[in-house]
Protein backbone atom coordinates (compact mmCIF):
# COMPACT_ATOMS: atom_id res chain seq x y z
CA UNK A 1 0.00 0.00 0.00
CA UNK A 2 1.08 3.56 -0.65
CA UNK A 3 1.80 5.70 2.40
CA UNK A 4 -0.13 9.00 2.35
CA UNK A 5 0.95 11.88 4.59
CA UNK A 6 -1.43 14.79 5.13
CA UNK A 7 -0.18 18.23 6.17
CA UNK A 8 -1.85 21.36 7.60
CA UNK A 9 -5.43 21.85 6.30
CA UNK A 10 -5.35 18.48 4.54
CA UNK A 11 -4.61 16.71 7.84
CA UNK A 12 -7.41 18.63 9.52
CA UNK A 13 -9.90 17.75 6.75
CA UNK A 14 -8.87 14.08 6.73
CA UNK A 15 -8.90 13.88 10.51
CA UNK A 16 -5.46 12.25 10.52
CA UNK A 17 -1.86 12.88 9.59
CA UNK A 18 -1.39 9.75 7.51
CA UNK A 19 -2.67 6.41 6.32
CA UNK A 20 -1.89 3.61 3.88
CA UNK A 21 -4.09 3.28 0.79
CA UNK A 22 -4.07 1.03 -2.27
CA UNK A 23 -4.31 2.85 -5.62
CA UNK A 24 -2.66 2.51 -9.02
CA UNK A 25 -2.50 6.21 -9.90
CA UNK A 26 -2.64 9.59 -8.19
CA UNK A 27 -6.12 10.10 -9.70
CA UNK A 28 -7.36 6.85 -8.12
CA UNK A 29 -5.72 7.81 -4.84
CA UNK A 30 -7.38 11.24 -4.88
CA UNK A 31 -10.81 9.62 -5.48
CA UNK A 32 -10.22 7.12 -2.67
CA UNK A 33 -9.22 9.88 -0.24
CA UNK A 34 -12.42 11.79 -1.04
CA UNK A 35 -14.52 8.61 -0.70
CA UNK A 36 -13.03 7.92 2.74
CA UNK A 37 -12.93 11.45 4.14
CA UNK A 38 -15.70 13.38 2.38
CA UNK A 39 -16.33 16.72 0.78
CA UNK A 40 -14.29 18.78 3.22
CA UNK A 41 -11.13 16.99 2.08
CA UNK A 42 -12.33 17.19 -1.53
CA UNK A 43 -12.44 21.00 -1.25
CA UNK A 44 -8.97 21.10 0.29
CA UNK A 45 -7.54 18.76 -2.36
CA UNK A 46 -8.48 21.23 -5.12
CA UNK A 47 -5.80 23.54 -3.70
CA UNK A 48 -3.21 20.91 -2.76
CA UNK A 49 -0.08 19.66 -4.45
CA UNK A 50 0.49 15.92 -4.30
CA UNK A 51 4.12 14.86 -4.26
CA UNK A 52 5.31 11.30 -4.87
CA UNK A 53 8.63 10.75 -3.14
CA UNK A 54 9.21 14.52 -3.21
CA UNK A 55 8.25 15.12 -6.86
CA UNK A 56 5.03 16.91 -7.91
CA UNK A 57 2.63 14.36 -9.41
CA UNK A 58 -0.31 14.56 -11.82
CA UNK A 59 -3.44 12.38 -11.75
CA UNK A 60 -1.94 10.01 -14.36
CA UNK A 61 1.20 9.39 -12.27
CA UNK A 62 1.56 5.65 -11.55
CA UNK A 63 2.03 4.60 -7.94
CA UNK A 64 4.14 1.80 -6.49
CA UNK A 65 3.45 0.18 -3.11
CA UNK A 66 6.66 1.67 -1.73
CA UNK A 67 5.80 5.27 -2.72
CA UNK A 68 5.16 8.01 -0.19
CA UNK A 69 2.59 10.64 -1.22
CA UNK A 70 2.59 14.00 0.55
CA UNK A 71 -0.61 16.06 0.40
CA UNK A 72 0.49 19.69 0.72
CA UNK A 73 -1.90 22.65 0.85
CA UNK A 74 -0.50 26.00 -0.27
CA UNK A 75 1.72 27.62 2.32
CA UNK A 76 1.56 31.31 3.18
CA UNK A 77 4.70 33.14 3.99
CA UNK A 78 6.90 35.98 3.16
N, C-alpha and C positions, 0 to 999 in steps of 0.2 A: 504494500500500500504506500501511497505517496504521503509524505508528511506535509501538513499545511500549518503554517504559522501565521496567526492573525496579529496585527499591530494596531494600536490606537483605536480609532472609531470602528474599525473592522472587528477587533476583539470584543469591543462593547456590544456591537450588533449581533455577533455570533454567540456571545455569552461564554466565551472561552478564549484561551490564547493559542490553542493548537489542537489538532486532531489528525488522525490518519484516515485517508479516503482512497477508494479505488476508482480511478478514471483513466481513460486512454489519452485524452487531450485536455488542454486547459479549458476549452469550451465545455466539455463534459464535466470537468471539475467545478467550473463556475455554476452550472445548472444544478449539480448535486449539492453544493453549498447553499444555494437558494432554497432548494427543496427541503433541506434539513433545518435551516435557520430562518427562513421566511423573508417577507418583503422588506423588513428593516435592513437586513444584510444586502438584499438585492439593490436597494437605493445606494448604500455605501459602495458596493462593488462597481457601480457606474463611474465612480470617481477614483477607483483604486488602480494601482499598477500591480500586476502579478509577475513575480520574478521566479524563474526556475534556476536554482543553484546560482543565484546572483545576477542572472541575465533576464532582461525584460522579455516577456513571452506574450504571444498572440493566441487567440482561441484555437488555432490550428496546430499549435505546438504540441508535439507528442510527449507523453510522460512515461517515465520508467519508474518502477517500484522504489528505487533508491533515491529519487529526486526529492528535493525540499522546495516547496512553493511558499514564498512570502507574499502576504496580502498587505500591501502598503497604501494607505490613504495618502493624499497630498499632505505635505508638511509645510507649515507656515514658518517663517523665519526671516531673518534679515541680517 
